[in-house]
Amino acid sequence: MTVSSTPGVGATTQGTAAASSASPTRRRPAAATPDRARGTLRSRDRSGYLFVAPFVLAAALFLGWPIVSGLWMSLTNRSLTGSGNEFIGLANYAEAFADPQVWQTLWHTLLFTVLTTVPLVVLGLVMALLVHTGLPGQWLWRTSFFASYLLPVAVVTAIFAWAFQPDIGLFNTWLGNLGIPPVGWLTEEGVAMLSVALVTVWWTVGFNFLLYLAALQGIPGTLYEAATIDGAGGWRRLFSITLPQLKSVTGVILVLQLLASLKVFDQVYLLTAGGPNGSTRPILEYIYDTGFTNYRLGYASAISYVFFAIILVFTLVRLLPNRKER
């Protein structure tokens, strides 16, 4: 009686009753039939294909076609002047394996890779650890460590070409103040490669520093808190927590650095042009000279594919252990 005598409550009750009576009559969404579901998937597939089509087309045009074209060119005696396009089989590859210039320039490239890879990985890690530990003036250190990486290669080589000057250069001035005789940084055969490696380390270490710093910031702080509670000191936390946590990013940096160092060309060409007496000439410069100075595009392509195979072996040797660990 109380409910029926209250107009508002009565209306609510009636509305609820009406809703309750109407709910059984509501229709549920019809279940998707197999044909309808298949049509939806096909529609999504078409959208996906259309989305990636420009990238696939660009990769085929600017990556796939040059690879196939270069491989065919390496099997011919094609010249830059357009003359000679006969198929000669593996003759270019046989000549490349017997060419002492190929092995000499390949040795220079491997030496440069060894001289730069280790310092770039170690210095990048040390610089990131120094910044991550909270040195005063964080913005100054971050900017200073990374700023050199933003410079173009022409600017970097112009700076160091002046600093390496035998008479008025910055380095020989410092050595003169210490009573040390001047050094031919870019003119002595035993020193020129070290000078190019020094320039490369100064120029590109900022990239590795940035990768290591991002990885350090991703390590959970609870690990350090638990280690501190257990009485672990700074060195123990470094070798038991920090370095193991950086293992994966170190592998990535190592592979990237190997690939970048094996492809060295710009700074060597601008600083020494391969001299003195070809002591700094990398294999890419020899390929460039063969193809664009001596006009032998077919032979240059064959050397390029030999070098590509070497880089592929280096990469697989480094990546396969990581794949087994997974």
C-alpha positions in Angstrom: 0.0 0.0 0.0 2.8 2.4 0.8 4.4 1.9 -2.6 1.2 2.3 -4.5 0.2 5.5 -2.6 3.5 7.3 -3.6 3.3 8.6 -7.2 7.0 8.9 -7.8 7.8 5.5 -6.4 4.9 4.0 -8.2 6.1 5.4 -11.5 9.6 4.1 -10.8 8.2 0.7 -9.9 6.1 0.7 -13.1 9.1 1.7 -15.1 11.2 -1.0 -13.6 8.5 -3.5 -14.2 8.1 -2.3 -17.8 11.9 -2.6 -18.2 11.8 -6.0 -16.6 9.0 -7.1 -18.9 10.8 -5.6 -21.9 14.2 -7.2 -21.2 13.3 -10.7 -22.3 12.3 -9.3 -25.6 15.7 -7.6 -26.3 17.6 -9.2 -29.1 21.1 -10.1 -28.6 23.6 -9.3 -31.4 23.6 -12.0 -33.9 26.6 -14.3 -33.7 29.0 -13.7 -36.6 28.7 -16.4 -39.1 31.9 -18.0 -40.5 31.4 -16.3 -43.8 30.9 -13.0 -42.2 34.0 -13.4 -39.9 36.0 -14.5 -42.9 34.9 -11.4 -44.8 36.0 -9.2 -41.9 39.4 -10.8 -41.8 39.8 -10.4 -45.6 38.9 -6.7 -45.2 41.5 -6.3 -42.5 44.0 -8.1 -44.6 43.4 -5.7 -47.5 43.8 -2.7 -45.2 47.0 -4.1 -43.9 48.4 -4.8 -47.4 47.4 -1.3 -48.5 49.1 0.2 -45.4 52.5 -1.5 -45.9 52.4 -1.4 -49.7 54.3 2.0 -50.0 57.1 0.7 -47.8 57.3 -2.6 -49.6 57.4 -0.8 -52.9 60.1 1.6 -51.7 62.2 -1.2 -50.3 61.9 -3.2 -53.5 62.8 -0.1 -55.6 65.6 1.3 -53.5 67.0 -1.9 -51.8 65.9 -5.0 -53.7 66.5 -3.8 -57.2 70.0 -2.4 -56.5 71.0 -5.7 -54.8 69.9 -7.8 -57.8 71.3 -5.3 -60.3 74.6 -5.1 -58.4 74.9 -8.9 -58.2 74.3 -9.2 -62.0 76.8 -6.4 -62.6 79.4 -8.3 -60.6 79.2 -11.1 -63.1 79.9 -8.9 -66.1 82.8 -6.7 -67.2 80.7 -3.5 -67.3 82.4 -0.2 -67.3 81.3 3.2 -66.1 81.6 4.5 -69.6 78.9 2.1 -70.7 81.2 -0.2 -72.7 81.4 -3.9 -72.1 78.5 -5.7 -70.5 79.4 -9.3 -71.3 78.7 -12.1 -68.9 82.0 -13.3 -67.5 80.8 -15.5 -64.7 82.9 -15.6 -61.5 86.0 -14.0 -63.1 85.7 -10.8 -61.1 85.4 -12.7 -57.8 88.5 -14.8 -58.7 90.4 -11.6 -59.5 89.2 -10.0 -56.2 90.5 -13.0 -54.1 93.9 -12.7 -55.9 94.1 -8.9 -55.6 96.6 -7.8 -52.9 94.9 -4.4 -52.7 91.7 -6.0 -51.6 93.4 -7.8 -48.7 95.4 -4.7 -47.7 92.5 -2.4 -47.6 90.4 -5.0 -45.8 93.1 -5.3 -43.2 93.1 -1.5 -42.8 89.3 -1.7 -42.3 89.5 -4.4 -39.7 92.3 -2.5 -37.9 90.2 0.6 -37.8 87.3 -1.5 -36.5 89.3 -2.8 -33.6 90.8 0.6 -32.8 87.4 2.2 -32.5 84.9 -0.4 -31.4 86.5 -1.2 -28.0 87.0 2.5 -26.9 83.6 3.5 -28.2 81.8 0.8 -26.1 83.9 1.3 -23.0 83.9 5.1 -23.0 80.2 5.2 -23.8 79.5 3.0 -20.7 81.8 5.0 -18.4 80.3 8.4 -19.5 76.7 7.0 -19.0 77.7 5.7 -15.5 79.2 9.1 -14.5 76.0 10.9 -15.6 73.7 8.3 -14.1 75.4 8.6 -10.7 74.2 12.1 -10.4 77.1 14.4 -11.1 76.3 18.1 -10.5 75.4 19.9 -13.7 73.5 17.1 -15.4 72.4 19.1 -18.4 75.9 20.3 -19.1 77.4 16.8 -19.0 74.6 15.3 -21.2 74.9 18.1 -23.7 78.7 17.9 -23.8 78.9 14.2 -24.2 76.3 14.1 -27.0 76.9 17.4 -28.9 79.8 16.1 -31.0 77.6 13.4 -32.5 75.3 16.1 -34.0 78.2 17.6 -36.1 78.4 16.7 -39.8 81.5 14.8 -40.9 82.8 17.8 -42.9 82.9 20.0 -39.8 84.5 17.3 -37.7 87.3 16.6 -40.2 87.8 20.4 -40.7 88.3 20.9 -37.0 90.8 18.0 -36.6 92.6 18.8 -39.9 93.5 22.1 -38.2 94.3 20.5 -34.8 96.5 17.9 -36.5 98.6 20.5 -38.3 102.3 19.7 -37.8 103.5 23.3 -37.2 100.6 25.3 -35.8 98.2 22.5 -34.8 96.7 22.3 -31.3 98.1 18.8 -30.5 101.7 19.6 -31.5 101.5 22.9 -29.6 100.6 20.9 -26.4 103.4 18.5 -27.1 105.9 21.4 -27.7 104.9 22.8 -24.3 105.9 19.5 -22.7 109.2 19.4 -24.6 108.0 16.5 -26.9 109.0 16.8 -30.6 106.1 17.3 -33.1 104.2 14.3 -34.5 103.0 13.9 -38.1 99.4 13.0 -37.0 98.2 12.6 -40.6 101.5 12.2 -42.4 103.2 9.3 -40.6 102.2 5.8 -41.6 102.2 4.4 -38.1 100.2 7.3 -36.6 97.7 8.3 -39.3 95.3 5.4 -38.6 95.4 6.2 -34.8 94.5 9.8 -35.6 91.5 8.8 -37.7 90.4 6.4 -34.9 90.8 9.2 -32.4 88.6 11.5 -34.5 86.0 8.8 -34.9 85.8 8.0 -31.2 85.4 11.7 -30.3 82.8 12.2 -32.9 80.5 9.2 -32.4 80.8 8.2 -28.7 77.8 10.3 -27.9 75.5 7.8 -29.6 76.6 4.9 -27.4 76.5 7.2 -24.3 72.8 7.9 -25.1 71.9 4.2 -25.5 73.7 3.3 -22.2 72.1 6.1 -20.3 68.6 5.1 -21.4 69.4 1.5 -20.4 70.6 2.6 -17.0 67.5 4.5 -16.3 65.5 1.4 -17.0 67.1 -0.7 -14.3 64.6 -1.0 -11.3 65.8 1.0 -8.3 64.5 -1.8 -6.0 67.5 -3.9 -7.0 69.9 -1.4 -5.7 67.9 -0.8 -2.6 67.9 -4.5 -1.8 71.6 -4.8 -2.5 72.3 -1.8 -0.2 70.3 -3.4 2.6 72.3 -6.5 2.1 75.5 -4.5 2.6 76.7 -4.4 -1.1 79.1 -1.6 -1.9 79.3 0.5 -5.0 81.6 -1.9 -6.9 79.6 -4.9 -6.0 76.4 -3.3 -7.2 78.2 -2.3 -10.4 79.4 -5.8 -11.2 76.4 -7.8 -9.8 73.5 -5.6 -10.9 74.4 -2.9 -13.4 76.7 -4.7 -15.9 74.5 -7.9 -16.0 71.4 -5.7 -16.6 73.3 -3.9 -19.5 74.2 -7.2 -21.2 71.6 -7.0 -23.9 72.1 -3.4 -24.8 75.8 -3.9 -24.9 75.3 -6.6 -27.5 73.2 -4.3 -29.6 75.8 -1.5 -29.3 78.6 -3.9 -30.2 76.8 -5.0 -33.4 75.9 -1.5 -34.4 79.5 -0.3 -33.7 81.0 -3.2 -35.7 78.8 -2.4 -38.7 79.5 1.3 -38.5 83.2 0.9 -38.2 83.4 -1.7 -41.1 81.7 0.9 -43.3 84.2 3.6 -42.6 84.8 6.0 -45.5 84.0 9.6 -45.0 86.4 10.7 -42.3 89.3 8.7 -43.8 88.7 10.2 -47.3 88.4 13.8 -46.0 91.3 13.6 -43.5 94.0 11.5 -45.3 92.4 10.4 -48.7 93.8 6.9 -47.8 97.3 8.1 -47.2 100.1 8.3 -46.4 101.1 5.7 -48.9 97.8 4.0 -48.6 98.2 3.2 -44.9 94.7 4.3 -44.0 92.9 3.3 -47.1 89.7 1.3 -46.2 88.1 -1.2 -48.6 85.2 1.1 -49.4 87.6 3.7 -50.7 89.2 1.0 -52.9 85.8 0.0 -54.2 85.0 3.7 -54.9 88.3 4.2 -56.8 87.8 0.9 -58.7 84.4 1.8 -59.8 84.5 5.6 -60.3 88.2 6.3 -61.0 89.1 3.2 -62.9 85.6 2.9 -64.4 85.4 -0.9 -63.6 81.9 -1.2 -62.2 81.7 -5.0 -62.6 84.9 -5.6 -60.6 83.9 -3.0 -58.0 80.5 -4.8 -57.6 82.3 -8.1 -57.1 84.5 -6.6 -54.3 81.4 -5.1 -52.7 79.7 -8.5 -52.5 82.8 -10.1 -51.0 82.9 -7.4 -48.4 79.1 -7.8 -47.8 79.7 -11.5 -47.2 82.4 -10.7 -44.6 80.0 -8.2 -42.8 77.3 -10.8 -42.8 79.6 -13.4 -41.2 80.6 -10.9 -38.5 77.0 -10.1 -37.7 75.9 -13.7 -37.6 78.8 -14.7 -35.4 77.8 -12.0 -32.9 74.0 -12.6 -33.0 73.9 -16.4 -33.0 75.0 -16.8 -29.3 72.2 -14.4 -28.2 69.7 -16.5 -30.1 70.8 -19.7 -28.4 70.5 -18.0 -25.0 66.9 -17.1 -25.7 
